Structures are given as structure tokens and as C-alpha cells.
């Protein structure tokens, strides 16, 4: 008799477990879209990404005409972002922007898509080579995406952060150009030095590296025996950095 009771209890418990999971391992979905979004959010908080994805997909598929479906689309992008699946997150945010260009949260989708490039920046872990020695494509992509975001949504609540990220990407790219110019300078390839520094100053203006780049460019022109360009570079220091010690130094070097 005891064994019969035990078997019945096990069967009941297993049946309840199956019910809580829903058919074929699916979650036990709620009756309302908002409730399912909340359940997905709770699963996200617990880092149960697979369950969160099921709740969000359920809302998107079952309630396509409700605003909750749009919210679920964004949350699916956020879910990939949290899983560090950045190309997949970008694809979802880009799709949201194309499908819902006038949605109140389209700027959020655009910002998150741009931010995904920032998350792909090379590591600055101290045991690894510095990022300016590594592949620069994520920085190019981030700068392009953040600049595009700022052009399209200058009044967005995310604009301030986007500018910070754009400035950071610009400085990283400028530092890479400075690194390459230094590489050529050590080998006395002064024409290549001048070309890299000219590109830095043209493509990435306004970074904290301008002073170093300008004086290095002046030195390269001196080495190339191009005194006029060397003097023009000193005048550029005065123009770009007025009222600074760098400008006073350039003025002194010009002899005026």
C-alpha cells in the first residue's frame, strides 16, 4: 500500500512539474501580454535567457497588433545584448528601426545598435597589448554609428552618452594613428610619418592628442626639409590651441 501511495505521489508531482513548464518544455504563459513581458523581465533578471526569450517571442507572435509586441521586439534585442551576442542584437535593433521608424523608442533602438559596437572594442586588460595596437574596425564602426545617431536624434535622452562614446572612439583611432606614425619615425620614414599625422589631424580633430600630433608633424617636415610646411604646422598649433602653452611654444619657435 505504501508503495502505491508513493507511486501516485510521484506521478502527481511530475504532472504538476510538467504543467508548470507548459507543453514541450514551454513556460506556463500568462493570459495577458503585459504579464508575459513581466515574466520575461524576471527571467532576464535571473539570467535565464532562454526562458526570457520564450516569453518575449510569445508576446511578439501572439499580440502583433499591441504595443506590447513592439516592446517585446526591443527586449529581444536587449536579450542578445545581455548575452553578448552583439551582431544579433544589432540586427534586431536595425530591424526595429526599419519597421517602426516613427516609434517613440526608435532612438533607443538606434542608440543600442550603436552601443553594440562599443562593446566589441578590444580589451584593455593590462596583460594584453594596448587597444591602439589591435584591430581598429570596432572603433571605426562605433564612431560612424554614434555620429549617425547624433545627426538623427540630437535631442534624444541618449545623445549625451552617444557623444561621450563618439569622442572616446575618435581618441582611440587618433591614438592608433599616432602609434603608427611613431613606428615609421623610428625607421626614419618621414614621408609616411607626415601622411599618418596629416590624416589624424584631418579625420579626428579636437582630441587631446592634437598637440603631440602637430609637433610631431612639424618635426617630420623639418626632417623632410620642407620649412614652409613646418612653419605652417606651427601656425596650425596656434590656430587650434589658442591661449595654451602649446601655442606659446609654437609662437616662440616661429620667432615672433
N, C-alpha and C positions, 0 to 999 in steps of 0.2 A: 504493500500500500504506500509505504514511504517513497519507494522508487517511482511509483505512478505520479504522486504529487510533485516530486522533483522534476519529472519529465514535463508535466503540464506547466510548471512554473517557468522552466527554461523556454518552452515554446511561447509562452505569453510574453516573456521578456524579449525574446528575439523578434516577435511580431511587433512589439512596441518600438524596438530599435529601428526596424525596417520602416515603420510608419513615420518616425521622426526624420528619417532620411528621405522619405518620398520614394517614388518608383525609380528603379535603376540607379540608386545612389544619388538621386537629385535631392536638394534641400526641400524641406517642407515649406513651400512658398506661402506667403500671406495672401489675403484676399484683395489688398489694396496696393497700388503702385508705390505710394509713399512708404508703406510698411516694408515692402521688399527693398527699397532703397536704404532704409534704416538698417535692415538686417545685413545688407551688403556692406554698409559702413562699419557695422560692428565686426563683421568678418575681416574687413580690411584692418581694423584696429588690432585684431588678434593675429594679423599676418597670415590668415587663412585665405590666401589669394584665390585659390581655386573656387572656394565657396562664394567669395565675393563676386567673382566673375560670373558665376551662375545666376546669382540674384540680379546683377546689373543686366546681363543678357536677357533674362526673363522679362524684366521691365521694358527693355528696348523692343523686344519682339512682341510682347502681349499688349502693350499700350502705345502703339506707334504714333497715335494722334494726340497723346497727352504731353504736357511739358515735362513730365517725369521721364519720358523717353529721351528727351534732349539731355536731361541731367544724367541719365544713365550712360549716354554716349561719352560725356565728359569724364564720368567716373571710370569708365573703361580705359580711357587714356591715362588717367591718374594711376590706375591699377598697373598698367605696363610701366609707367614711370617708377612706381614704387618697387617693381620687380627688376628695375634697371634694364628693362627692355626698351632702350631709348628709340631705336628706329621704328619699332612697332608703336610706341607712344606717339611719335611724330606723325605717323601715318593716320592714326585715329584723330589727332587734333587737326591735321590738314583736311581730313575728310569732313570733320565738323564745320570747319570754316567754309568749305566749298558748298556744303549742303544747307548751311544756315548763316549766310553772310550778314544778315541783319539781326541776328540773335543778340540779346543784351550781354551774353557772356562770350561773344566771339573773340573779344580781346583777351580773355583768359586763355582760350584755346591757342591763340597766336603766341601769347607770351610763353605758355608751357611748351609749345613746339620749339620756340627759340631757346628756351632754357635747357631743353634736352641736349643741345649741342654743348652747352657749358658743362653738363655732367660728363661729357666724353673727353674733357680736357685731360692731357697726360698727368699722371700722378706727380706730386711734388714731394713724395716720400724721400727722406734725406739720403737713403742708401742708393737711390737711383739717380741717373743723370738728370740735370735740371730740364724743365719742360722746353726751354728755348733751344735745346739741342735735339728735340724729338720732332716727330711729325706734326706739322702745323695746321693740317686741314681742319680739325675741330675748331681751332681759333678763327680761321677764315670763315667757316660756316656760321659760327656764333656771332661774329661781328656783322656779317651780312644779314643774318636773321634778326638780330637786335636792332640794327639800323632800319630795316624794313618795318619792324614793329613800331618803332618810334615815328616813322613817317606816317603810318596808317592810323596810329592810335596815340597821338601826342598828349591827349587829355586823360588817358587811361590811368587807373589807380596803380598799374604796374609799370608806368613809364619811368618813374624814378629808379626802380630796381633795374629796369632794362638799360638805362643809361650807365649805371654802375657796371653792369656786365659788359656793355659795349666798350667802355673805357678800359676795363681790365683786359679784354681780348685785344684791343688796339695796342696796349702797352706790351702785352706778351709777344705780339707779332713784331713790334718795333724792337724788342729785346733780341728776338731771333735775328733780325737784320743786322743789329749791332754785333751780335756774336759772329755772324758770317763775315762781316766786314773786318772784324778783329782777326779772324782766321786768315783772310787774304793779306792783312797788314803784316802779320808775322812772316809771310812769304814774300813781302815787298811787291805785291801785285797791286800797285796803287790805282790803276785804272778800275780794276774790279772793286776795290775799296770805295772809290768815289761813286761808282754806279750803285752799289748797295745802299750807301748812305743817302744819296740823292733820292732813291726810291723810298727809303724810310721817311725822310722829311716830307715827301710828296704824299705818300699814301697814309701815313699815321701821324698827322700833325697834332701838336698840343700835348704830347706825352711828357712825363718827367725826364725822358731820355734825350730831349731835343738839344740841350746844352752840350752833352757829351758828343752827340752825333755831329753837331755843327763844328765843333772844334776839331774833331777827328777828320771831318771833310776838309776843313781848312788845311790841316796837315797833309792830307793826301794831295791837294792841289799844289802845295809847296813842293812836295816830292816829285810831282809831275811837271814841275817848272811852268806852272800856269799862274803867274802872280795876279792877274786880273780876277780870275775866278776865286783865288784865295782871298783877295780883298772883298769881293762881292759876298763871300760867305761870312766874313766878319760883319759886314753891314747887315746881313740877314740875322745874325745874332742880335744886333741892336734893335732890329725891327720886331723880331719875335719875342724877345725877352727884355723889353724896355724897363729901365729903372732897377735892374738886377746887377749883382756883382759880375755876372757873365757879360752883360752889356758894357760895363765899365772896363772890363778886361779887353773886350774886343775894340773899344774905343782907343784904349792905350796902344794896342797892337797896330792899329791904323795910324797911330802917330798924330792924332788930332784930339 
